[in-house]
């Protein structure tokens, strides 16, 4: 299990753009599960949409991408030293089945499909109450900063 202070060691993101609250399961080079609690006081809800707050789909994709970064970095020996980052390189087969709203807990499941020379491919899903609300295949590339 990783709490947010542990996540800080693997991702450069900070408030308001850190979108993973906790990692609950991790298997090196294979999979990761984590979650984010969606709260009404998050800045995106002042404009998306004031009378009907919905978490933007691109932020759900970003949250899944942050999970892939944790999986990739944590699968390596040691912790990141800031000399490289994982960048989102491709989003394929993205589907949004239901909106995410304040009060939801977004449960992420990320499965590594393979990696070669710093390029990883992942299958990602986001669930609320055990039901898939979003899914995508993501590709991330490690690059020197």
N, C-alpha and C positions, 0 to 999 in steps of 0.2 A: 504494500500500500504506500502511496505517496501523497502527502498533504501538499498544500500550496507552497509552503516554504521549500519543499523538496523539488517541486516542479520548477521553481525559480532557478535551480541548478542546471536544468536541461533546456529551458526556453528563455530567449531574451525578452519575451513579451511581459508587459506589466499593465496595471490598470490604466485605462479602461479596456485594453485589448487582450488581456489574458483571458481566455475563454474556457479553461479547464480548471475546475475546482479541486478535483481529486482523481487519482488513479487507483483503481481497486484491484486490478489484476494485471500481471505482466509476465510474458514468456519471451525471453530474448529471441530476436529474429523471427518471431511468429505472431504474437498478438498482444493487444492491450485493451483494457476496459477502463473507462473513466466516466466522470459526469460533470455537468455544470448545472447549478441551480439558477433558473431564470428569475430575476427579481424586477419588480416594477420600477425601481429607482435607477435602472441602467440608462445611460445617456441616449441610446438609440430610440427609446420609447417616447422621447419628447417630440419626435418627428415621424415615427413609423409605428403606428399612426396614433395621434393624440387621443382619439376617442375609441380606438380599437387596437391596442398595442399588440404587435406581432413581431417576433424576432425575425430580422431579415434573413432570407435563405442564404445569402452570401456569408453571413456570420456563422451560420450552422456549418457551411462548408469549411470556413476558417477554423472553427472549433475542431472539426474532424482532422483538418490538416495539422493543427497543433498536437493532436494526439499522435499523428504519424511521426512528427518530429521527436516527440518524447520516446516513442518506440525505437526509432532509428538511432538516436543519440545514446539512449540507455543500452542498446544492444551492443554498442562498441565498448572496448576496454576503457575504463576511466570516464571522467566527466568532461564535457566540452570546455575548452579553454578560451573560447571567444574568437578563435582564428577561422572558424567556418560556421556556416549556417545551412539549414535545410530550407530550400525555397520550393514553394508550390510550383510545379512545372506543367501539370495537366490535370484537368477535371473531365472525366468521361462518365457517361450514363447517370448523370445527376437526376434525382427524382425527389420531389417534395409531395408527400401524401397528405399532410395535415400541418397547419400552422403551429408554431411553438409560441406560447403566451406566458406572461408572468405567472409564477406559481408552479410551472412545469419543472421537472428535473429531466434534463437531457442526458440519457445514458448512451455513451459512445462505445462501439465495438469496432476495432481496427484489426484487420488481418493482413499480414505481409504476404504478398503473392510472390515476391522475389526481389533480389537486389544484386546489382552488379556495378562496380566502379562508381560508387556513390549515388547511384540512381535506384530508387526504391519504388515499387508498385504496391498499392494497397487496395483492399476492399473495405469500405467503411459504411457503417449504418449508425443512425441516431434513432433512439426509441424514447417514447414517453409512456409510462405505465405498461411496459412490455409490448407496445405496438410500434412498428417502424413508422417514423414520420418523415425520414429523409435517408437517402443512400447515394453513394457515389464511388467511383473508382478514381483514386488519386495517384499521381506520380509526383515524387519529390526528388530534388537533386541537391546534393551537398556541394557547396561552393565556398571557396576561401573568401574571407571578408577583407 
